[in-house]
Amino acid sequence: TPPPPPVSLTVSPNSSQVFQGQSVSLSCEEDDSSAGWTLRRITEKDIRTQCGDGWGRPAGSSCNISYMLPWDGGVYWCESREGATSTSISITVPGKTRLGGQD
């Protein structure tokens, strides 16, 4: 069996389905420290960005998203400067009915 990744991604609240308007905290927790990890995500539109790049507030090795929106759904993972990655977590944000031009 392959060794576990050196870092684990924890999501609070611990759910793969987050409702619109909820706040979410994602943290990269390493066995010995959490230095040098960046939270990244890839959305349904295949856009790969990191925390703080138009979404989320970086806080050390954590990322706080204060208001989840439907387009915040995607796959989230932690990545180190050396390129090591954690297990990824998929989060979906069911949107309210998409009628009207609400941005």
Secondary structure, DSSP 8 states (H G I E B T S, - for coil): -----SEEEEEES--SB--TT--EEEEEEESS--TTEEEEEEETT--EEETTSSS-EEETTEEEESS--GGG-EEEEEEETT--B---EEEB-------S---
